[in-house]
Amino acid sequence: MIAAAAVSGSPALWFASRGSGLALLVLLTVVVVLGAATRTGSAPRRVPGFVWAELHRTLALFSVAFLVLHVATAILDPYVSIGWAAAVVPFTSGYRAAAIGLGTLAVDLGGAVLLTSMIRRRLSYRSWRAVHWLAYLCWPAAFVHSLTAGNDLRVWWVALIELACAVAVATAILARLIHAGTHCPAVGPEPEPASHLAARERT
């Protein structure tokens, strides 16, 4: 279907690319917020912490489907020239190099986070956590990409979703920083959270 739309120049590719990109931003926002809430213990306590951690991981994996759809439809769109290499190497696109490059950078950073999470039982907690901090760089790159790669902000409900995502992540990061500042141990390394330990036991 995608290939046929590409040949015919159907606007379906453009709508699929923009729609999947917006859905991907929302998913990424939820993943970041859940990750911060799990870490700070601010998630609702009526549900066990490992459930939130598993939801965080599952949504991160689920976002890959939207990512593949977003990248494929953007590259196959005959109205723009991006190229498959630009999906991996940042800032090499022939179309809006800076905007597309930020999206590619977000893909690369998110991929590193996802891959290390899938093999986290083979990594030390300190190594896994160091890579996982890249999520806080992945989101702003994806957010700026969503703002600059198209002209969707002219649509009021798209602008509202973008604003809601920004507020949600800003609030989550602020809560994370406050928690880190008020729960910093005097000596010794930070202990591995129970949700991470439970995930190791299940894998």
N, C-alpha and C positions, 0 to 999 in steps of 0.2 A: 504493500500500500504506500509506504513512504517513498520507495523508488519510483512508483508510477506517478505520485504527486510531484516528485522532483522533475520528471521528464515533462509533465504537462504545465509546470510552472504554477501549480495550484497554491493558493494562499493558505491551504491547510497546513503546509510545512511551517509557515511563519507562526500561525496560531498555536501549533503543537509545540514549537520551540519556546515561544513566550510563555505559554501556559505551564509547560513542564518546568521551565526555569523558575517561575513564580512559586510553583508547588515545592520545588527543591529548596528555595530559600526559606519557605515556611517550615519544611521538615528540618532543615539545618538549624533553624532558630529553636525549634522544640528540642532538638538533640542537645544544643548548647545549654539551654535553660534547664533541662532535666539533669545534665551532667553537673551543673553548678549546684542545683538543688540537692542532688544526691550527696555531693561532697560536703555541703554546708549543713546537711541534716534539716533543711527547711521544707522538704517534701512532706505531704500529709502523713502523719504517723499512723493513721488507721491502716495503711498499706505497708507491709514490710519493706525495708530498704532495698533488699535484693530484687524486688519486683520492679522498682523504679530503675534500678541499674540495668536490669534485663530489658526493660522497655526502651531505655536509652540506647542500648546496643542494637536492639531489633530495628528501631527506626533508622539508625545509622546505616544498617545493611539494606533496609527497604529503600532508602534514598538513592541507592546505586541505580535502581531501575529508572527513576526519573532523570538521573544524571545521563545515563546512556541515551534515553529518548531525547533529552535536551541537546546533547552534543551531536547526535546523528542528524536530527532535523535541522539544526543550525548549519551544519556543514553541507547537507544535501540541498539546502535552499538555493535555488538558482539565482536569486536576486542579490546575493552577497558572495564574496570570495574569501573564505576562511582557510580551508585546507585542513587535511587530517593531521598534519604535523603540528599545527597550531593548537590542537587539542591536548598535546603533551608538552610542547616547548613553548613557554610563555613569550608573548610579545613578538610572535613571528607571523601573525595574521595579516593578510593584505587588506582587511576591512577593520577599521577602528582598532588598531593594534593595541592601544593602551587598555581599552575597555575589555576586549577579548582576552588580552594577556592576563588581566586580573582574574578573569574567570578560569583560565588555564592554571594560574597559580593556586587558586582555591582548590581546583581538582587535584593538583599534585600534593598539596598540603593535606587535604582530606584523605587522599589515598594512603599517605604515610600513616596517618592516625588510624585508619581502618585496618590496614594490614597488620600493624603492630598490636592492635586490639584482638585480631583473630588469632595471633600466636602469643598472646600475653602470658600464657602459662609457661612459655619457654624463656621469658624475659624476667629480669628482676623488676620489682615494683618501681624502683628509681628510674630505670631505663624506660620502662613503659610510660611512666608519668611525664618524663622529659619530652618524649615525642608527642604525648597526648596534649601538651600545652599548645601545640601547633593549631589546635582547633580554634583557639582564640585569635589566631592570625587568619585562619581559613575563612571564618565568618565575615570579617570586614572586607576581605578581598571579594568574596561572593556578593556582598551587599553593594559595594561600589560598582561592581560589574553589572548588577541588576539595574542600577540607576543610570548607567552611562551607555550600555550596549544597545538600548532602544529608546523609544519615545513613549513608553507605557505610562509615565507619570502624568500624562495628560488625561488619563482615565482616573476618575476620582477614587473608585474603589481599589484600584491598584496602588495608588498613592497611599491610601489608608492602610492597606496591608503592609506596605513597605515601612510606614511609620510605626505600626504596631510591632513589627519585627525588631525595629531599632530600639524601641522602648523596652521590649521584653529582654533583649540581650543586654542592654545597658544596665537594667535593674539586676539581672542575674550576675553580671560581672561585678557590679558594685557590692552586692551581697557577698560574693566570693572574696573580694578584697577585704571587706570588713571582717569576715570570718577568719581569714588568714592572719589579719593583724591582731585579732583578739584571742586567737587560739594558737599562737606561735609557741612551740615548746622551748623551754629555756635551754635544754641540752638534748643532744641525741637526734637521730633522724625522725622524720614524721612517720608515725605508724601506718601500716597498710590498712585501709578502711575495710570494715567487715564485708561490704558488698563486693569488694574486689576479691577477698578471700573466698567468699561463697562462690563466685564465678569460677575461681580456680578449681574448687572442689568439684563443681558440676562438669567442668571440661576434663 
